[in-house]
């Protein structure tokens, strides 16, 4: 169950969750939600969680279904996934530091990094 916590943007709907992570989820909805809308995710296997709408994309061309991305305020396994990946136990601060260290360690001359020039454009023959 997804419920808007913003009185100016009322919304409550039983939605189908399509993808989950420790940082958030993507669910299918019959209504578009504005980016930044705070939402409560309830009736989850491990309880409930809250977050904000991070993305909203139409599914198909009819405009009847939307893929809504939600970023959780408190990262964790609110989905009740048995045996979650190791990176689900990393705090936001340590995961940001790990991502920075990993990106600094990449050799920009190896694939796939060598596909892009310094200006962000791909090589035309690749």
DALINMO-V900305 format. One record per residue. OMEGA is omega in whole degrees, -180 to 180 (999 if undefined). Layout:
BEGIN
{{OMEGA} {OMEGA}}
END
This chain:
BEGIN
{{178} {-179} {176} {176} {179} {-178} {-180} {180} {-176} {179} {172} {-177} {169} {-175} {176} {177} {-176} {-178} {-180} {171} {177} {-178} {-178} {-178} {171} {180} {179} {-178} {177} {-178} {175} {176} {-179} {178} {-179} {-180} {176} {-178} {173} {176} {-178} {-178} {177} {180} {-178} {178} {-179} {178} {178} {-179} {179} {178} {-179} {-177} {177} {-177} {176} {175} {-177} {-176} {-177} {-178} {-179} {-180} {-179} {171} {-178} {176} {180} {174} {180} {175} {178} {-177} {177} {-177} {177} {-177} {-179} {179} {177} {179} {-180} {178} {-179} {-176} {176} {-179} {-178} {177} {-178} {-178} {-178} {178} {177} {178} {179} {179} {179} {179} {180} {-180} {179} {-177} {-179} {175} {-175} {179} {-180} {178} {1} {-175} {-179} {177} {-174} {176} {178} {-180} {177} {179} {179} {175} {-173} {-177} {-179} {999}}
END
